[in-house]
Amino acid sequence: WVIEAGLVRYAQRIEPLEGPPRLQYEVLVRLRDREGRLHAPGVFLPAMERYGQVMAVDRFVLMAVCRHFARNPGRLAGVELCHVNVSAQSVADPAFLEHAGALLDRHPGVGARLCFESAETAVIANLDDACRFVEAMRVRGCRIALDDFGTGYASLTHLRHLPIDRLKIDRSFVSALEGDGGRQESLALVRAILALAGTLGIETVGEGVETEAQRRILHELGCSCGQGFLLGRPAERRRD
């Protein structure tokens, strides 16, 4: 059974916290097994990473996105930004870099609507490879986001040498913005992240926004965008 045959694409909106709405979303994947049950990425991706197969998921998603926009140019024109995840294995693999570059070269115009996002720890752990990947994608008009920011060990020095466009603040900080336990610490950390991003001219996205209070606090602190169940649940994309 080919793993790609069971992959299902979903999309979750990313909403500006101020100003007019703009169409931005992140492409997500679920795995449908032979019995028709859907499994979240946390169930199947760790095993694929362990056996070096997660790059197949990254290739599937990127090819599907390019094919979708090629067949639906009107949708490409209406999208401001489409986030696509890239694993640590793909970031470090020259073959994936070559594949992604060739694919975007065959689909001119798509790169300007793409934002590749990878976990903070994955990027910093493979910094030289990440720099090569970032530079090659930015030449093609793509933007770059660090996911789960605040949980790893990125520093100002790392961010200065990586031309990052967006930081996605980890959901653990967002969920702790309300309530008593850890609220002050989370407020301080989020403020620090937003101040750092503002100094470097980087947009910010608060992940895991599930309550109106979380959305309001992020907005008051100056966060650019939010993503989470309050703002939009993942929706299955139709097959092209």
C-alpha positions in Angstrom: 0.0 0.0 0.0 1.5 3.3 -1.1 1.4 5.8 1.8 0.7 8.8 -0.6 -2.6 7.1 -1.6 -3.9 7.5 1.9 -2.9 11.1 2.4 -5.7 13.7 2.5 -5.0 17.4 2.3 -6.7 19.8 4.7 -6.4 23.6 4.9 -6.6 25.8 8.0 -7.0 29.6 7.7 -4.5 32.1 9.1 -6.3 35.3 10.0 -4.9 38.8 10.4 -5.7 40.1 13.8 -6.2 43.7 12.5 -7.2 45.2 9.2 -9.1 43.7 6.3 -9.3 39.9 5.9 -6.8 38.3 3.6 -6.8 34.7 2.3 -4.0 32.9 4.0 -4.0 29.2 5.1 -1.7 26.3 6.0 -1.9 23.0 4.2 -2.2 20.1 6.6 -2.3 16.3 6.0 -4.2 13.5 7.5 -3.8 9.8 6.8 -6.8 7.7 5.8 -6.3 4.0 6.5 -7.8 1.0 4.7 -10.8 1.1 7.0 -11.4 4.7 6.2 -10.3 6.1 9.5 -8.5 9.4 9.6 -5.2 9.8 11.6 -3.7 13.1 12.7 0.0 13.8 11.8 1.1 13.1 15.3 0.1 9.5 14.8 1.9 8.6 11.5 4.6 11.3 11.0 6.9 10.2 13.8 7.1 6.7 12.4 7.8 8.1 8.9 10.5 10.3 10.3 12.1 7.4 12.1 12.3 5.4 8.9 13.4 8.3 6.7 10.1 8.4 4.8 8.7 11.8 5.8 10.2 13.5 2.7 7.6 11.6 0.6 4.9 13.5 2.5 6.6 16.8 1.8 6.9 16.0 -1.9 3.2 14.9 -2.1 2.0 18.1 -0.5 4.2 20.5 -2.6 3.3 18.7 -5.8 -0.4 18.7 -4.9 -0.3 22.4 -4.2 1.4 23.3 -7.4 -0.9 21.1 -9.4 -4.0 22.7 -7.7 -2.9 26.2 -8.6 -1.9 25.2 -12.1 -5.4 23.9 -12.7 -7.1 26.8 -10.9 -5.3 30.0 -11.8 -8.1 32.1 -10.4 -7.5 30.6 -7.0 -3.9 31.4 -7.2 -4.7 35.0 -7.9 -7.0 35.1 -4.9 -4.6 33.7 -2.3 -2.2 35.9 -0.5 -0.2 33.1 1.2 -0.3 29.3 1.3 1.8 27.7 4.0 3.5 24.4 3.2 5.4 22.4 5.9 8.9 21.1 5.3 10.4 18.5 7.6 14.0 18.5 9.0 14.8 15.7 6.6 13.7 17.6 3.6 15.5 20.8 4.6 18.7 18.8 4.9 18.4 16.8 1.7 19.8 18.3 -1.5 17.5 16.0 -3.5 14.5 17.7 -2.0 15.9 21.1 -2.6 16.5 20.2 -6.3 13.0 18.7 -6.5 11.3 21.7 -5.0 13.3 24.2 -7.1 12.5 22.3 -10.4 8.8 22.0 -9.4 8.5 25.8 -8.8 10.4 26.6 -11.9 7.8 24.6 -13.9 5.0 26.5 -12.2 5.9 30.2 -12.4 3.8 32.4 -10.1 3.2 29.8 -7.5 6.4 30.6 -5.5 5.2 34.1 -4.8 2.2 32.6 -3.0 4.0 30.0 -1.0 5.4 30.2 2.6 7.5 27.2 3.6 7.4 26.6 7.3 9.6 24.3 9.3 10.0 23.8 13.0 12.5 26.0 14.8 14.5 23.1 16.1 14.7 21.5 12.6 16.0 24.7 11.1 18.6 25.5 13.8 19.8 21.9 14.0 20.5 22.0 10.2 21.5 25.6 9.9 23.8 25.4 6.9 21.3 23.2 5.0 18.5 25.5 6.1 20.3 28.6 4.7 20.8 26.9 1.4 17.1 25.9 1.2 15.9 29.3 2.3 18.1 31.1 -0.2 17.0 28.9 -3.1 13.3 29.3 -2.2 13.4 33.0 -1.7 15.0 33.4 -5.2 11.8 31.9 -6.5 9.6 34.4 -4.5 8.7 32.1 -1.6 8.5 33.2 2.0 9.8 31.3 5.0 8.3 30.7 8.5 9.7 29.2 11.7 7.1 27.0 13.3 6.6 26.3 17.0 8.8 29.3 17.8 9.9 29.5 21.5 10.2 25.8 22.1 13.7 25.4 20.6 16.9 27.3 20.9 17.0 29.9 18.2 18.9 33.0 19.1 19.1 36.5 17.7 22.3 35.5 15.9 20.5 32.7 14.1 17.6 34.9 13.1 20.0 37.6 11.8 21.6 35.1 9.4 18.3 33.4 8.3 16.0 35.7 6.2 12.8 34.6 8.0 9.5 36.3 7.0 7.3 34.8 9.8 7.5 33.4 13.3 4.7 31.1 14.5 4.4 31.4 18.2 4.0 28.0 19.8 0.5 27.1 21.0 1.7 26.3 24.4 2.4 30.0 25.0 -0.9 31.1 23.5 -2.9 28.7 25.6 -1.3 30.0 28.8 -2.1 33.6 28.0 -5.3 33.3 30.0 -5.9 31.8 33.4 -3.6 31.8 36.5 -1.0 29.1 36.0 2.0 30.5 34.1 0.1 33.5 32.6 2.7 36.1 33.6 5.6 34.0 32.3 3.8 33.4 29.0 2.9 37.0 28.6 6.6 38.0 29.2 7.8 35.4 26.6 5.2 36.4 24.0 6.1 40.0 24.5 9.8 39.2 24.0 9.1 37.2 20.9 7.0 40.0 19.4 9.6 42.6 20.3 12.3 40.6 18.6 10.2 40.0 15.5 9.3 43.7 15.3 12.9 44.7 15.5 13.8 42.4 12.7 10.7 43.2 10.6 9.3 39.7 10.9 5.5 39.0 10.9 4.1 36.9 13.7 1.4 34.2 13.9 -0.1 33.0 17.2 -0.8 29.3 16.9 -3.6 27.4 18.7 -6.0 30.3 19.2 -9.0 28.7 20.7 -10.7 31.5 22.8 -11.7 35.1 22.2 -9.5 36.1 25.2 -6.4 34.6 23.5 -7.2 36.4 20.3 -7.7 39.7 22.1 -4.5 39.4 24.1 -2.5 38.5 21.0 -3.9 41.5 19.2 -3.3 43.9 22.1 0.4 42.6 22.3 0.8 43.4 18.6 0.8 39.9 17.0 0.1 40.1 13.3 -2.0 37.0 12.7 -3.7 34.1 14.5 -4.4 30.5 13.7 -6.6 28.1 15.6 -10.0 26.6 16.1 -11.5 30.0 17.1 -10.6 31.5 13.7 -11.1 28.4 11.5 -11.0 24.6 11.8 -9.1 22.5 9.3 -11.2 21.7 6.2 -10.7 18.9 3.7 -9.5 20.0 0.3 -11.2 18.5 -2.7 -9.0 16.4 -4.9 -7.9 18.2 -8.1 
